[in-house]
Amino acid sequence: MMRNMLPRVGRGRAANGFYNTGHGHLSWTLSAITADMVGDVVLQASK
């Protein structure tokens, strides 16, 4: 979790680095949805 209590989701600094972490007590409900979102970002980056 970041300092502002939000999860880290999306592209990292490295070219092929992506984050989907820090969901805290909502991990089971949010991680699947954000994984789908990050998957879309990864697919766009691979084109």
Distance bins in CASP14 RR format, pairs under 12 A and 6 or more apart:
PFRMAT RR
TARGET T0000
AUTHOR 0000-0000-0000
RMODE 2
METHOD distances of the structure
MODEL  1
1 7 1 0 0 1 0 0 0 0 0 0 0
1 8 1 0 0 1 0 0 0 0 0 0 0
1 9 0 0 0 0 0 1 0 0 0 0 0
1 19 0 0 0 0 0 1 0 0 0 0 0
1 21 0 0 0 0 1 0 0 0 0 0 0
1 22 1 0 1 0 0 0 0 0 0 0 0
1 23 1 0 0 1 0 0 0 0 0 0 0
1 24 1 0 0 1 0 0 0 0 0 0 0
1 25 0 0 0 0 0 1 0 0 0 0 0
1 26 0 0 0 0 0 1 0 0 0 0 0
1 27 0 0 0 0 0 1 0 0 0 0 0
1 30 0 0 0 0 0 1 0 0 0 0 0
2 8 1 0 1 0 0 0 0 0 0 0 0
2 9 0 0 0 0 0 1 0 0 0 0 0
2 19 0 0 0 0 0 1 0 0 0 0 0
2 21 0 0 0 0 1 0 0 0 0 0 0
2 22 1 0 0 1 0 0 0 0 0 0 0
2 23 0 0 0 0 0 1 0 0 0 0 0
2 24 0 0 0 0 0 1 0 0 0 0 0
3 22 0 0 0 0 0 1 0 0 0 0 0
4 22 0 0 0 0 0 1 0 0 0 0 0
5 22 0 0 0 0 1 0 0 0 0 0 0
5 23 0 0 0 0 0 1 0 0 0 0 0
5 24 0 0 0 0 1 0 0 0 0 0 0
5 25 0 0 0 0 0 1 0 0 0 0 0
5 26 0 0 0 0 0 1 0 0 0 0 0
6 19 0 0 0 0 0 1 0 0 0 0 0
6 21 0 0 0 0 0 1 0 0 0 0 0
6 22 0 0 0 0 1 0 0 0 0 0 0
6 23 0 0 0 0 1 0 0 0 0 0 0
6 24 0 0 0 0 0 1 0 0 0 0 0
6 26 0 0 0 0 0 1 0 0 0 0 0
6 30 0 0 0 0 0 1 0 0 0 0 0
6 34 0 0 0 0 0 1 0 0 0 0 0
7 19 0 0 0 0 1 0 0 0 0 0 0
7 20 1 0 0 1 0 0 0 0 0 0 0
7 21 1 0 0 1 0 0 0 0 0 0 0
7 22 1 0 1 0 0 0 0 0 0 0 0
7 23 1 0 1 0 0 0 0 0 0 0 0
7 24 1 0 0 1 0 0 0 0 0 0 0
7 25 0 0 0 0 0 1 0 0 0 0 0
7 26 0 0 0 0 1 0 0 0 0 0 0
7 27 0 0 0 0 1 0 0 0 0 0 0
7 29 0 0 0 0 0 1 0 0 0 0 0
7 30 1 0 0 1 0 0 0 0 0 0 0
7 31 0 0 0 0 1 0 0 0 0 0 0
7 33 0 0 0 0 0 1 0 0 0 0 0
7 34 1 0 0 1 0 0 0 0 0 0 0
7 35 0 0 0 0 0 1 0 0 0 0 0
7 37 0 0 0 0 0 1 0 0 0 0 0
7 38 0 0 0 0 0 1 0 0 0 0 0
8 17 0 0 0 0 0 1 0 0 0 0 0
8 18 0 0 0 0 1 0 0 0 0 0 0
8 19 1 0 1 0 0 0 0 0 0 0 0
8 20 1 0 0 1 0 0 0 0 0 0 0
8 21 1 0 1 0 0 0 0 0 0 0 0
8 22 1 0 0 1 0 0 0 0 0 0 0
8 23 0 0 0 0 1 0 0 0 0 0 0
8 24 0 0 0 0 0 1 0 0 0 0 0
8 30 0 0 0 0 0 1 0 0 0 0 0
8 31 0 0 0 0 0 1 0 0 0 0 0
8 34 0 0 0 0 1 0 0 0 0 0 0
8 38 0 0 0 0 0 1 0 0 0 0 0
9 18 0 0 0 0 1 0 0 0 0 0 0
9 19 1 0 0 1 0 0 0 0 0 0 0
9 20 1 0 1 0 0 0 0 0 0 0 0
9 21 1 0 0 1 0 0 0 0 0 0 0
9 22 0 0 0 0 1 0 0 0 0 0 0
9 23 0 0 0 0 1 0 0 0 0 0 0
9 30 0 0 0 0 1 0 0 0 0 0 0
9 31 0 0 0 0 1 0 0 0 0 0 0
9 33 0 0 0 0 1 0 0 0 0 0 0
9 34 1 0 1 0 0 0 0 0 0 0 0
9 35 0 0 0 0 1 0 0 0 0 0 0
9 36 0 0 0 0 0 1 0 0 0 0 0
9 37 1 0 0 1 0 0 0 0 0 0 0
9 38 1 0 0 1 0 0 0 0 0 0 0
9 39 0 0 0 0 0 1 0 0 0 0 0
9 40 0 0 0 0 0 1 0 0 0 0 0
9 41 0 0 0 0 1 0 0 0 0 0 0
10 17 0 0 0 0 1 0 0 0 0 0 0
10 18 1 0 1 0 0 0 0 0 0 0 0
10 19 1 0 1 0 0 0 0 0 0 0 0
10 20 1 0 0 1 0 0 0 0 0 0 0
10 21 0 0 0 0 1 0 0 0 0 0 0
10 22 0 0 0 0 0 1 0 0 0 0 0
10 34 0 0 0 0 1 0 0 0 0 0 0
10 35 0 0 0 0 0 1 0 0 0 0 0
10 36 0 0 0 0 0 1 0 0 0 0 0
10 37 1 0 0 1 0 0 0 0 0 0 0
10 38 1 0 1 0 0 0 0 0 0 0 0
10 39 0 0 0 0 1 0 0 0 0 0 0
10 40 0 0 0 0 0 1 0 0 0 0 0
10 41 1 0 1 0 0 0 0 0 0 0 0
10 42 0 0 0 0 1 0 0 0 0 0 0
10 44 0 0 0 0 0 1 0 0 0 0 0
10 45 0 0 0 0 0 1 0 0 0 0 0
11 17 1 0 0 1 0 0 0 0 0 0 0
11 18 1 0 1 0 0 0 0 0 0 0 0
11 19 1 0 0 1 0 0 0 0 0 0 0
11 20 0 0 0 0 0 1 0 0 0 0 0
11 37 0 0 0 0 0 1 0 0 0 0 0
11 38 0 0 0 0 1 0 0 0 0 0 0
11 39 0 0 0 0 0 1 0 0 0 0 0
11 40 0 0 0 0 0 1 0 0 0 0 0
11 41 1 0 0 1 0 0 0 0 0 0 0
11 42 0 0 0 0 1 0 0 0 0 0 0
11 44 0 0 0 0 1 0 0 0 0 0 0
11 45 1 0 0 1 0 0 0 0 0 0 0
12 18 1 0 0 1 0 0 0 0 0 0 0
12 19 1 0 1 0 0 0 0 0 0 0 0
12 20 0 0 0 0 0 1 0 0 0 0 0
12 21 0 0 0 0 0 1 0 0 0 0 0
12 38 0 0 0 0 0 1 0 0 0 0 0
12 41 0 0 0 0 0 1 0 0 0 0 0
12 42 0 0 0 0 0 1 0 0 0 0 0
12 45 0 0 0 0 0 1 0 0 0 0 0
13 19 0 0 0 0 0 1 0 0 0 0 0
14 45 0 0 0 0 0 1 0 0 0 0 0
15 42 0 0 0 0 0 1 0 0 0 0 0
15 45 0 0 0 0 1 0 0 0 0 0 0
15 46 0 0 0 0 0 1 0 0 0 0 0
16 41 0 0 0 0 0 1 0 0 0 0 0
16 42 0 0 0 0 1 0 0 0 0 0 0
16 45 1 0 0 1 0 0 0 0 0 0 0
16 46 0 0 0 0 1 0 0 0 0 0 0
17 38 0 0 0 0 1 0 0 0 0 0 0
17 41 0 0 0 0 0 1 0 0 0 0 0
17 42 0 0 0 0 1 0 0 0 0 0 0
17 45 0 0 0 0 1 0 0 0 0 0 0
18 34 0 0 0 0 0 1 0 0 0 0 0
18 35 0 0 0 0 0 1 0 0 0 0 0
18 37 0 0 0 0 0 1 0 0 0 0 0
18 38 1 0 1 0 0 0 0 0 0 0 0
18 39 1 0 0 1 0 0 0 0 0 0 0
18 40 0 0 0 0 0 1 0 0 0 0 0
18 41 1 0 0 1 0 0 0 0 0 0 0
18 42 1 0 1 0 0 0 0 0 0 0 0
18 43 0 0 0 0 0 1 0 0 0 0 0
18 44 0 0 0 0 0 1 0 0 0 0 0
18 45 0 0 0 0 1 0 0 0 0 0 0
18 46 0 0 0 0 0 1 0 0 0 0 0
19 31 0 0 0 0 0 1 0 0 0 0 0
19 34 0 0 0 0 1 0 0 0 0 0 0
19 35 0 0 0 0 0 1 0 0 0 0 0
19 37 0 0 0 0 0 1 0 0 0 0 0
19 38 1 0 0 1 0 0 0 0 0 0 0
19 39 0 0 0 0 0 1 0 0 0 0 0
19 41 0 0 0 0 0 1 0 0 0 0 0
19 42 0 0 0 0 0 1 0 0 0 0 0
20 27 0 0 0 0 0 1 0 0 0 0 0
20 30 0 0 0 0 1 0 0 0 0 0 0
20 31 1 0 0 1 0 0 0 0 0 0 0
20 32 0 0 0 0 1 0 0 0 0 0 0
20 33 0 0 0 0 1 0 0 0 0 0 0
20 34 1 0 1 0 0 0 0 0 0 0 0
20 35 1 0 1 0 0 0 0 0 0 0 0
20 36 0 0 0 0 1 0 0 0 0 0 0
20 37 0 0 0 0 1 0 0 0 0 0 0
20 38 1 0 1 0 0 0 0 0 0 0 0
20 39 0 0 0 0 1 0 0 0 0 0 0
20 40 0 0 0 0 0 1 0 0 0 0 0
20 41 0 0 0 0 1 0 0 0 0 0 0
20 42 0 0 0 0 0 1 0 0 0 0 0
21 27 0 0 0 0 1 0 0 0 0 0 0
21 30 0 0 0 0 0 1 0 0 0 0 0
21 31 0 0 0 0 1 0 0 0 0 0 0
21 34 0 0 0 0 1 0 0 0 0 0 0
21 35 0 0 0 0 0 1 0 0 0 0 0
21 38 0 0 0 0 0 1 0 0 0 0 0
22 30 0 0 0 0 1 0 0 0 0 0 0
22 31 0 0 0 0 1 0 0 0 0 0 0
22 34 0 0 0 0 1 0 0 0 0 0 0
23 29 0 0 0 0 1 0 0 0 0 0 0
23 30 1 0 1 0 0 0 0 0 0 0 0
23 31 1 0 1 0 0 0 0 0 0 0 0
23 32 0 0 0 0 1 0 0 0 0 0 0
23 33 0 0 0 0 1 0 0 0 0 0 0
23 34 1 0 0 1 0 0 0 0 0 0 0
23 35 0 0 0 0 0 1 0 0 0 0 0
24 30 0 0 0 0 1 0 0 0 0 0 0
24 31 0 0 0 0 1 0 0 0 0 0 0
24 34 0 0 0 0 0 1 0 0 0 0 0
25 31 0 0 0 0 0 1 0 0 0 0 0
26 32 0 0 0 0 0 1 0 0 0 0 0
26 33 0 0 0 0 0 1 0 0 0 0 0
26 34 0 0 0 0 0 1 0 0 0 0 0
27 33 0 0 0 0 0 1 0 0 0 0 0
27 34 0 0 0 0 1 0 0 0 0 0 0
27 35 0 0 0 0 0 1 0 0 0 0 0
28 34 0 0 0 0 0 1 0 0 0 0 0
28 35 0 0 0 0 0 1 0 0 0 0 0
29 35 0 0 0 0 0 1 0 0 0 0 0
30 36 0 0 0 0 0 1 0 0 0 0 0
30 37 0 0 0 0 0 1 0 0 0 0 0
30 38 0 0 0 0 0 1 0 0 0 0 0
31 37 0 0 0 0 0 1 0 0 0 0 0
31 38 0 0 0 0 1 0 0 0 0 0 0
32 38 0 0 0 0 0 1 0 0 0 0 0
32 39 0 0 0 0 0 1 0 0 0 0 0
33 39 0 0 0 0 0 1 0 0 0 0 0
33 40 0 0 0 0 0 1 0 0 0 0 0
34 40 0 0 0 0 0 1 0 0 0 0 0
34 41 0 0 0 0 0 1 0 0 0 0 0
35 41 0 0 0 0 0 1 0 0 0 0 0
35 42 0 0 0 0 0 1 0 0 0 0 0
36 42 0 0 0 0 0 1 0 0 0 0 0
36 43 0 0 0 0 0 1 0 0 0 0 0
37 43 0 0 0 0 0 1 0 0 0 0 0
37 44 0 0 0 0 0 1 0 0 0 0 0
38 44 0 0 0 0 0 1 0 0 0 0 0
38 45 0 0 0 0 0 1 0 0 0 0 0
39 45 0 0 0 0 1 0 0 0 0 0 0
39 46 0 0 0 0 1 0 0 0 0 0 0
40 46 0 0 0 0 0 1 0 0 0 0 0
40 47 0 0 0 0 0 1 0 0 0 0 0
41 47 0 0 0 0 0 1 0 0 0 0 0
END
